[in-house]
C-alpha cells in the first residue's frame, strides 16, 4: 500500500500527468508534463495578480515549508511586503484551488473558524505531484534524487514536508478546512506545532505528521496537555501500520481520507 501511495505522490492526480505515466511508465516524462502544468498555473496567477506576488508566493511554497517556520514568511519571498497587505491575494489564491491554506487557530475548539488568524498561515500546493516537481524546478529531472528516494522509502528527514503537503491535500479533499496551532516552549524561543487540527464532533482532534521517527511526538503531547478537555482523538499520521498505543491512534498516511 505504501509503495503504491508513494507512486501516487510522485505522479500526482492531474489527468495529464496520470496519462503520461500510464502511457510511458516513465517518471521523467511525467515530470515534464507537471512542469508544463506549473507554468500554466504561473500564468493564471499573473492574471489574478499582475504584480506577480501571487506567482512568487506559489513558487516559494516548498522553500517556505522547508524553513519549518510557524507561518508563511511573506517578507522572505517578497522583500518589504507585509502580510496584512496581501490577505486578499491569499484569499484569491485559495479560491483558485491551486493552493491550500492552513490558518493558525488561536484558541482551538469545535468552532475553529471563530479563532482563525488570517495573517498567520501556511501554504500548500493542491497536488503533491506538482509540489515535488516545484520543489526541484531548478534542476533537471536526471539530477533529481527525490523520485528514487521517495519511491523506495529513502526520503531524508528534512524532506518530511512532502508528506505534510500530502496530508493537507487529503484533508481538503475530505472536506476539512485546514488549521494548525503553535505553543511556545518554556524558553519562549521555539514552538511546539501541531500540524493540523480537525473539528471532531463537539471537540477537536490534533494531527501530527511524521515521515520518519515517530516514537516521540512532543508537539502532540503538549497540545493534548494544554487542551485536554477539548480532545476527541489524538492522531499521529505516519508511514507504518495502523495501531493504537497510549491513547494515540497511529494512522497510515493512506488512511487519512477516512478521517
N, C-alpha and C positions, 0 to 999 in steps of 0.2 A: 504493500500500500504506500509506504513512504517513497519507494523508488518511483512509482507512478506519479505520486504527488509532486516530487521534485522535478520530474519531467514537465508536469503542468506549469510549475513555477517558472521554468526556463522558457517554455514556448509562450505561455500566457493564453488568454482566451480570445484574442482578436481573431475574427474569422480568417483574415488573410494570412496571419501567422500560422494558424492551425492548418490551413490548406497547404501552405508551403511545407510544413513538416510532414503531412500525410503524403504529399507528392514526392518529396526528396529524401525524407529521413535524414536531413542534414541541418544541423543547428546553425551553421554559418549562413545558409540560405534563409533560415528563419530570422536570424539577426538582421540581415539586410532589409527584410520586409518590415521589421519593427523600427528600424532607423527611418524608413520612409514614413511610417505612421507618425513617429515623433516629430518629424519635420512638418507634417500636416497640422499636428496639434500646435506647434510653434506658430505657424501661420495663422491659425484660428485665434490664438491668444493675442496676436498683434491686432486682429480685427476687434477684439473685445477691448483692448487697451493699447492704443497706438504709441504710448510712452515706452512700451517694451518691458514694463515692470512685471506684468503677469507672466510673460515668457521667461524672464530672468528667474522669477520665483519657482516656476516649474522645473527649469533646468537644474536649479540648485537643490532640489529635494534630496537626492542621495547624499550630497555633501552636508546638508543641514542635519540629517539623521545620523550621519557618521560622527558628528561633533558630540552627540549624546548630551546635548543641552536640554534644558527643561522647557524650551519653547523654540519656535522658528525665529531666528535672529535676523530680522529684516536688514539692519544696517550692515551686516556682513555680506549680504547679497546685493543690496542697493545702497552704496555709501551715502550717508547723510539722510537717508529716509527714516521716518518714524512709523511705528506700527499703527498709530491712531489715524494716519493719513491714507492707509491702504486697505482698511477693513472692507470698503465697498468692492475693491478689486478682488479681495479674497473671497467675498461672497459670490461674485460673478464666476470666479474660477470653480467654486464648489458647484454652482448651478450648471456649469458646463458638463459636469460628470466626468471630467478628465482627471480631477484630483479629489481626494477625500480629506476632509479637515477634521482633526480631533481637537476639541476645545477643552481647556482646563475647567474642571468643576471645582469651584472654591469651597463648597460645603456639600459633598456628595450625599444625596439621598434619592428617594424614588423619583422626585421631580428634578432630574439632572439639568434640564434646560433652564430651570429657575436660577441656577447658580453658575451659569456659563460665563466665562470671561472671554469676550470676543476679541480681546487684544493679546491673549495668551493661548497660543495654538501650535499644533504641529500639522505638517502637511505630508500626505502620502499620494502616490500615483494610483490611479484606479485599477491598473492592470500590472501585476508583479512581473510578468514577462517583459513589458515595456520598461518597468523600473530597473530591471537588471541590465538591459541594453543602455538605458540612460546613464546608469552609474559608470559605464565604461565607454562612453561615447568618444572619449579622447584617444582610444586605442583601436587598432584593427582587431577584427574578431580573432585572428590567428594568435594574437598576443594575449588574448583574454582567457585567463585560467578559471574564471568563476564558473563557466559552464561545466567543465570537467569536475571541478571541486564540489560544486553543489550537487551534481547528478550522482556522484559517488560518495556523498555524505562526508566530504572532507573540508567543509566550509570553515574558514578561520573564525575565531570567536568575534573578531572586530567586524565581521560581516553579518552579525546577527540581525541587523536592521532589515535584511531581506525578508526574514520571517515576520518581523514586526509589520512591514508593509503588507505581507500576505494576510496576516490576521485582520488588519484594518480593512482590506478588500473583502474578506469573507464576512466580517461583522456587518459591513454596509450592505452586502448582498443579501444578508439575512434580515435586513430591515432595521438594524440598530443605528442610531446616531452615535458618533464617536466622542467619548470623553475620557480624560485621564486626570490624575491627581498627583501632586507632589507634597512631600512633608519634609521640612528642614531637619537635618540630623542635629544631634546635641551640640555640635560645634557651630552649626549655623552656616557653614561654608558649602556644604554639599546637601544633596536632597535624596530622599527615598522617592522613587517614582513608580506608581502603578500604571502599567502601560495603557490599560483600557478599563473602563467601568461600564457595566450594563445595568439598566433597570431590570429588576427581577422580582415580580410581584410587587409587594409594598416595601421592598428593601432593594439593596444593590448587591451585585456580585463583582468583586475586583478580579482583574485578569493580569497575570504576569506572564510574559512570553520569554521562553528560554530556547535558544538554538543549540546550546551545548550543556554546560554544567547546570544541574537543576537541584542538587541536594540542599543547597541553601537558597532562600528566597526572602531576603531581608526586607525588601520593599513591600511585598505582600504581607509579611508578618507585621510590619509597622502600621500599615493601613488597617489591618484587622484589629490590632490593639486599640488604635485611635477611634475607630468607628464600630466597635464590637456589636453594638445593639442594632446596627443597620445592615449587617452582613447576612445574605441569604446563602451564597455558596462561595467558597474560596477556590479559585480556578488557576491552575498553572498549565499553560499550553506549551507542549514541548514535542520532541521528535521520537519519543519512546512509546511504550504500550500504555493503555488505559489502566489506571489504578486509583485507589483512594487510600491516603495514608495521613494519619494525624489531623484529620479534618480537612485536608486539601485534596481536591479532585485533580489528578494529573490526566490531562486530556491530550490525546494525539492531535497534532496540528490539523490533520484532515477531517477531524470530527468537530471542528469549530462551527461548521454550518448547522449542527444540530442544537446549538445553544438557544 
